[in-house]
Amino acid sequence: MTLTIYGDRISGNCLKVKWTADRLGLAYDWVDIDVVKGEAKTPQFLNVNPSGQVPAVVLPDGRTLSQSNAIISYLAEGSDLVPADAYDRGVMLEWMFWEQYTHEPAIAVRRFQKAYLGKPDAEIDPALMVKGKAALARMEAGLAGRDWFAGAALSLADIALVAYTRVAPEGGFDLDAYPTVKAWVARVASALPITG
């Protein structure tokens, strides 16, 4: 039995798992779950993840795991995607927690509402734009004088953060206003490479 990844390819959270598995050369089966059609709420999928969210994985031994950053941390354990230095690992985790608490709830939510639900800007909570711009500004400052977010090489922090940053324009965010972030997105895309 191989690793099975349940995910929706429009979801940055799901793509994080795919990109990590691809970068590590892991064999896996991908099962498409269309969240817009409610496929994450079917009885079959709820047996995999009772929270009804993607991504979720079934490990070769049959155990399951959900939450994107938990999954990529599990998959990358002992790899070069996790810095060897304890402080750098802490910085990596700091960015990964921040990504889910501050970045994703603004940028990903606004992108989903605009690009996938087709809401006009006037119907989208204006606080999402304010919070998203603040998140991008925080990233711009965090990358000052560095190529990567944690340590001297690509880490899980970069994979976690690039997932929705690269598609932020779909939510109405102008990455040209954040040139260091924009250059970093290209650097991460070259290092993975990023595929849908």
N, C-alpha and C positions, 0 to 999 in steps of 0.2 A: 504494500500500500504506500502511495506517495502522499506528499503534502497536498491538501486541497484548499484552494483559496476561493472564498465566496465574495464577490465584489461587483460593483457597478463602475464601469470605466469612465463615467462622468465624475466620479468621486475622487478627489485628491487623496482622501484618507485611504481609499482602496488602492489607488495607484502607488502610494508609498510602499505598501506590502509587495506589490508586483515588482517595483523597481529594486527593492531590497533583495528579494528572492533572485531576480535576474542578475544583479550585481554580484551576488554570492554564488551564482551558478547552481542554484537549487532546482531540482526537478519538482514540478507541481502541476496539478490540474486546476484550471480556472473555471469556475462556475459563475456565469453571468446572473446577477440579481438586479432587476430593474426596480429601483426604489420608487420612481415616479409612478409605476404601475402597481405599487404595493406588494411586490414580490418578497420583500423582507418581512412581511407580516403573515405569510402563509404558514399553516401548521407545519409543513415540511421544514421550512427554514427556521421556525421558532424552536424546532428540536435541536438545531445546530447552535443558535444563539437566542435564548429566551428574551433578550432585550429587543430583538427585532431590528438590529442594526448591522450594516456592513461597514467594514470588512469583518469577516470571521474566518478562522481556519480550522480545519480538522487535521491534526498531526498524524503522521504515519501510524502511531500507536492507538489512534482513535480518540485521544483527548482533544478538546476544543479550546480555542482561545479567541477573544475578541478585543476590540479597541486597538486602533491602528498603531499607536506608539508602543503599546505593550507587545503587539505581535512582532513589530520590526526589532524591538529590543531582544525578544526571544530568538528570532532568526539569526540576528547578528552577533549573538553572544560569542566572545572569543575571536571575532574577526577584526580586520583592520578598520571597520566602520565604527568601532568603539575605541576611543583613545586609550592607550595604555596608562597614561598618567591619571592619577585619581582626581586631581583638580580639573583637568580637561574633561574627564567623564562627568564630573559634577556640572561643569558649564554646559556640556551637551544636554544633560537632563534638564537643566534650567531652561534652555531654549525650547526643548520638546514640551515641557509642561506649559510654558508661556504660549507656545503655538496653539495648543488645544484650548487654553483658557481665554486668551486675548485675541490672537490673530485669526484663527479659524472661525470663531463666532461672529466676526465682523465681515471679513473678506469672503469667506466661503458662503455665508448666508446671503450676503448681498448679490454675489454672483449667481447663486441658485435662483433667487427671486427674479433677477433681471433676465438671465440667459435661459433658464429652464421653465420658469413659471410665466415668463413674458410680462412681468409687471412693469409699468412705466415708472420712471424715477419718482414721480409725484406720489405713487402709492407705496414706496419703499421707505421704511423708517429712516429719516435723515441721520440719525445717530450712527447708523451702520457705516456711512461714508466718513463721518468724523472719526470713529473708532478705527476704521480701516486705514485711513491716512496716518493716524497716530502710530499704528502698528508698523506701517511701512517706514515711517520716519525713525522708529526705534530700531528697525533692522538696518537702515542706512547708517545710523550712528554705531550700531554694534559691529558693522563690517569695516569701520574706519581703520585703515592700515592693516587689514587682514584679508586673506582670500576665503577663509572658511569660518564658520561660527564657533567651532570648538577644536582647539589643537591646530596642528599644521597640515591637516589633510581632510578630505571629505569625511564626514561622519553622519550618524543618524540625525543629528540636528539639522544638517543641510537638506537631507532627504525629507524630513518632516516639514521644514519651512518652505521648500520649493514647490511642494504639491499644489498649494493654492496660490502662492505668490506668482507663479508663472502664468496663471490664468486670471489674475486680478483684473486685467483690462476687460474681461467679460462681465465683470461686476461694475465697470465704470471707473476703475482706478487707473490713473495714468502713470505707468512705470517710468516714463521719461523724466518725471519729477524726482526720481530716486536712482540716479545713474550708477551708484555703487551696487545697489540691489539688482539693477538690470544686468550689469556685467557679471554679477555673481550667479544669476539665473542661467546665463549662457555657460558659465564655468561648470555649474552642476550638471547641466544638460550634456556637456561634453564628457564629463566624468562618469556618468551612469551607463549608457545614454538614456535619456528619457524617451519612453514610447508609451502609447496609449493602451 
